[in-house]
Amino acid sequence: MQSVPYSYAVIENLLPKAASLELAASFPQEQFRLSIGEGYGYLWSEMLASNEDIALIYKFCHSASPELSDRWRDRIAQGRLSSNLGNLSSLWRQMIEELWTPAYRQALTQMSGVELKDCAMVIGFRRYNLGNSHRPHTDEPSKALTHLLFFNEQWPMDWGGCLRILLDEKPESVFQDIAPLNQFSAVIVRSDNSWHMVTPVASTALQCRLALRIAFFHNLDAGA
C-alpha cells in the first residue's frame, strides 16, 4: 500500500492473462443503466452480493442515514442488487464466487490494514463510453474500501478514461494516472482526502472502458 497522498495500491497481474482476456470477451453487455449527474456519467449494471451480504445490507437500512437507507431499500426492491449469477459466463461466475470467499477479504485486510470481516461487499460492472467520466470524489463515508479491476487489453493514455489519484479535489492535481489495462487493478481505502476521478474517455477511443468495482461498506449497525 502507498501512504501518499493516501492509502491506495496498484496491483499488477492479479489475474492470469488468458483468464483476463476471456473475462473481457464475456464482459456483460446488457442491462446497463446510465448514471449521470453534475460532472459525471457512466454505465452500470445490476449489483451483485452474496445472500449473507444482502442480509447485512437489510440490517444497515435500519441504522443508516435516511438517504442511504432509502437508496439501498430501493435497489433491493427493484432487483438491482442480486445474488443471482445466472446471466454471467461460467468464468465470471467462478470469479464472483471466489470474491465471495473469506480468503479474498482476508487478503485485502492484510494488505490494507482495514478490517473487512463485518463489511457488506457489493460487486458491480462499469462501462464508460466515449465522453463518459467521473468527477473528483472521495466516496461516501459508509464505504470502507474499493477494489477496481480493469479489462481492456489495449488502452493508449491519450484515450483518457484513467483512474486518476489526486492530491486534492482539483482534477488537475494529478498524483498518478492508472490506465484501465487488464494487467492493473487498484485498491483505494476511503478517507476524507482519498480524492480520485475517472478522466473523460476521449472521442478518439476505439473501445469502451471496462471495469469491475468491488466495494466494501461499513456495518452501520455496529457503529462503524
C-alpha positions as a printed NumPy array, in Angstrom:
array([[  0.   ,   0.   ,   0.   ],
       [  1.083,   3.559,  -0.723],
       [  0.606,   6.112,   2.053],
       [  0.932,   9.257,  -0.105],
       [ -1.318,  11.027,  -0.865],
       [ -3.491,   8.444,   0.965],
       [ -3.769,   4.67 ,   1.319],
       [ -4.039,   3.066,  -2.106],
       [ -2.325,   0.377,  -4.136],
       [ -1.855,  -0.606,  -7.754],
       [ -1.655,  -4.372,  -8.199],
       [ -0.135,  -5.824, -11.359],
       [ -1.014,  -9.144, -12.994],
       [ -3.56 , -10.187, -10.379],
       [ -5.321, -12.403, -12.936],
       [ -3.671, -14.762, -15.43 ],
       [ -3.624, -13.102, -18.847],
       [ -5.654, -15.838, -20.55 ],
       [ -8.366, -15.623, -17.891],
       [ -8.399, -11.825, -18.061],
       [ -8.87 , -11.921, -21.839],
       [-11.691, -14.465, -21.527],
       [-13.39 , -12.341, -18.866],
       [-13.099,  -9.28 , -21.109],
       [-14.589, -11.191, -24.06 ],
       [-17.586, -12.26 , -21.935],
       [-17.963,  -8.934, -20.102],
       [-21.73 ,  -8.349, -19.708],
       [-23.296,  -6.201, -22.421],
       [-26.924,  -5.981, -21.335],
       [-28.925,  -4.417, -18.502],
       [-26.647,  -1.405, -18.15 ],
       [-28.124,   1.84 , -16.859],
       [-26.8  ,   5.352, -17.337],
       [-25.757,   7.023, -14.098],
       [-25.428,  10.731, -14.733],
       [-25.135,  13.863, -12.624],
       [-23.164,  17.053, -12.31 ],
       [-19.668,  16.237, -13.549],
       [-20.094,  12.52 , -14.134],
       [-21.712,   9.962, -16.365],
       [-21.101,   6.24 , -16.843],
       [-22.991,   2.971, -17.322],
       [-23.5  ,   0.392, -14.572],
       [-25.162,  -2.997, -14.415],
       [-27.113,  -4.643, -11.625],
       [-25.102,  -5.082,  -8.446],
       [-24.128,  -8.481,  -7.067],
       [-23.784,  -9.565,  -3.451],
       [-23.882, -12.862,  -1.613],
       [-27.027, -13.721,   0.331],
       [-25.103, -13.061,   3.547],
       [-24.096,  -9.572,   2.382],
       [-27.624,  -8.753,   1.221],
       [-28.858,  -9.71 ,   4.702],
       [-26.239,  -7.358,   6.178],
       [-27.43 ,  -4.541,   3.929],
       [-31.008,  -5.083,   5.131],
       [-29.693,  -4.536,   8.653],
       [-27.809,  -1.415,   7.529],
       [-31.07 ,   0.074,   6.266],
       [-32.388,   0.353,   9.827],
       [-29.436,   2.341,  11.152],
       [-28.161,   4.295,   8.152],
       [-28.971,   7.889,   7.288],
       [-32.409,   8.237,   5.659],
       [-30.889,   8.952,   2.236],
       [-28.562,   5.94 ,   2.334],
       [-31.26 ,   3.702,   3.774],
       [-33.754,   4.647,   1.058],
       [-31.16 ,   4.074,  -1.655],
       [-30.389,   0.523,  -0.541],
       [-34.047,  -0.339,   0.039],
       [-34.897,   0.87 ,  -3.467],
       [-32.088,  -1.154,  -5.022],
       [-33.134,  -4.321,  -3.232],
       [-36.835,  -3.813,  -4.012],
       [-36.147,  -3.171,  -7.701],
       [-33.926,  -6.231,  -8.03 ],
       [-30.878,  -4.108,  -8.774],
       [-28.982,  -5.937,  -6.026],
       [-28.933,  -9.691,  -6.555],
       [-27.063, -12.869,  -5.679],
       [-28.133, -14.467,  -8.978],
       [-25.152, -15.148, -11.249],
       [-27.184, -16.951, -13.907],
       [-26.693, -14.297, -16.589],
       [-22.894, -14.484, -16.385],
       [-20.467, -16.719, -18.243],
       [-19.062, -19.705, -16.342],
       [-15.71 , -17.94 , -15.812],
       [-17.405, -14.813, -14.464],
       [-19.474, -16.954, -12.102],
       [-16.296, -18.638, -10.887],
       [-14.629, -15.246, -10.438],
       [-17.508, -13.76 ,  -8.418],
       [-17.754, -16.871,  -6.251],
       [-14.021, -16.576,  -5.49 ],
       [-14.528, -12.925,  -4.5  ],
       [-17.287, -14.009,  -2.113],
       [-14.913, -16.248,  -0.136],
       [-13.441, -15.193,   3.242],
       [ -9.942, -15.663,   1.792],
       [-10.382, -12.676,  -0.524],
       [-11.473, -10.401,   2.321],
       [ -8.617, -11.635,   4.476],
       [ -6.073, -10.898,   1.749],
       [ -7.39 ,  -7.342,   1.3  ],
       [ -7.483,  -6.82 ,   5.069],
       [ -3.89 ,  -7.99 ,   5.41 ],
       [ -2.761,  -5.698,   2.602],
       [ -4.741,  -2.584,   3.551],
       [ -4.961,  -2.811,   7.338],
       [ -8.74 ,  -2.265,   7.086],
       [-10.856,  -4.926,   8.815],
       [-13.446,  -6.064,   6.269],
       [-14.931,  -9.106,   8.043],
       [-18.107,  -7.28 ,   9.114],
       [-18.465,  -5.188,   5.955],
       [-21.027,  -5.825,   3.239],
       [-19.422,  -6.389,  -0.171],
       [-21.179,  -5.229,  -3.339],
       [-19.843,  -6.016,  -6.824],
       [-20.778,  -4.132,  -9.982],
       [-19.792,  -3.901, -13.632],
       [-18.895,  -0.472, -15.02 ],
       [-18.706,   0.639, -18.643],
       [-17.53 ,   4.065, -19.74 ],
       [-18.413,   5.042, -23.305],
       [-16.924,   7.927, -25.282],
       [-17.15 ,  11.119, -23.252],
       [-18.04 ,   9.332, -20.007],
       [-16.162,  10.356, -16.858],
       [-16.447,  10.632, -13.078],
       [-15.704,  13.89 , -11.277],
       [-13.241,  14.119,  -8.349],
       [-14.728,  12.499,  -5.255],
       [-13.736,  10.668,  -2.053],
       [-16.616,   8.097,  -1.946],
       [-19.377,   8.162,   0.652],
       [-18.389,   7.822,   4.336],
       [-20.167,   4.456,   4.614],
       [-17.646,   2.908,   2.241],
       [-14.534,   1.327,   3.748],
       [-12.56 ,   0.228,   0.68 ],
       [-12.908,  -0.158,  -3.079],
       [-11.111,  -2.635,  -5.346],
       [-11.214,  -1.93 ,  -9.091],
       [-10.261,  -4.455, -11.77 ],
       [ -9.813,  -3.368, -15.387],
       [-10.414,  -5.403, -18.545],
       [ -9.011,  -3.534, -21.552],
       [ -6.164,  -5.311, -23.347],
       [ -5.053,  -2.125, -25.129],
       [ -5.54 ,   1.423, -23.901],
       [ -3.257,   4.303, -25.002],
       [ -3.051,   7.081, -22.423],
       [ -4.436,   9.618, -24.907],
       [ -7.754,   7.756, -24.821],
       [ -8.371,   9.176, -21.338],
       [-10.51 ,   7.004, -19.057],
       [ -7.732,   6.721, -16.462],
       [ -8.254,   6.259, -12.753],
       [ -6.599,   9.442, -11.515],
       [ -5.208,   9.547,  -7.988],
       [ -5.46 ,  13.176,  -6.874],
       [ -3.681,  15.312,  -4.288],
       [ -6.89 ,  17.239,  -3.562],
       [-10.317,  17.945,  -5.072],
       [ -8.922,  19.677,  -8.182],
       [ -8.885,  17.473, -11.324],
       [ -5.508,  18.889, -12.375],
       [ -3.799,  17.947,  -9.074],
       [ -2.525,  14.689, -10.568],
       [ -0.544,  12.272,  -8.426],
       [ -0.873,   9.188, -10.65 ],
       [ -2.897,   8.179, -13.705],
       [ -3.71 ,   4.455, -13.953],
       [ -4.762,   3.224, -17.394],
       [ -7.652,   0.7  , -17.373],
       [ -5.451,  -2.07 , -18.741],
       [ -6.163,  -5.653, -17.786],
       [ -2.809,  -6.098, -16.063],
       [ -3.77 ,  -3.481, -13.469],
       [ -6.151,  -3.354, -10.545],
       [ -6.37 ,  -0.688,  -7.855],
       [ -7.346,  -0.604,  -4.189],
       [ -8.47 ,   2.65 ,  -2.538],
       [ -9.022,   2.974,   1.2  ],
       [-11.754,   5.533,   1.739],
       [-10.855,   8.64 ,   3.775],
       [-11.762,  12.313,   3.799],
       [ -8.821,  13.04 ,   1.489],
       [ -8.972,   9.983,  -0.808],
       [ -9.674,  12.141,  -3.878],
       [ -9.804,  10.318,  -7.192],
       [-11.636,  10.527, -10.509],
       [-12.037,   8.874, -13.899],
       [-10.783,  11.154, -16.657],
       [-13.112,  11.611, -19.657],
       [-12.925,   8.883, -22.285],
       [-11.697,  10.625, -25.449],
       [-13.75 ,  10.746, -28.64 ],
       [-10.833,   9.002, -30.367],
       [-11.01 ,   5.91 , -28.123],
       [-11.728,   2.725, -30.068],
       [-13.095,   0.777, -27.078],
       [-15.287,   1.264, -24.044],
       [-13.575,   1.359, -20.667],
       [-14.442,  -1.856, -18.803],
       [-14.103,  -2.286, -15.054],
       [-15.356,  -4.352, -12.144],
       [-15.935,  -2.446,  -8.906],
       [-15.849,  -4.308,  -5.586],
       [-16.961,  -2.054,  -2.728],
       [-16.984,  -2.8  ,   0.999],
       [-19.444,  -0.931,   3.209],
       [-19.165,  -0.488,   6.968],
       [-21.503,  -2.36 ,   9.274],
       [-23.517,   0.673,  10.378],
       [-25.345,  -1.405,  12.997],
       [-22.014,  -1.846,  14.746],
       [-21.443,   1.901,  14.796],
       [-18.541,   1.764,  12.339]])
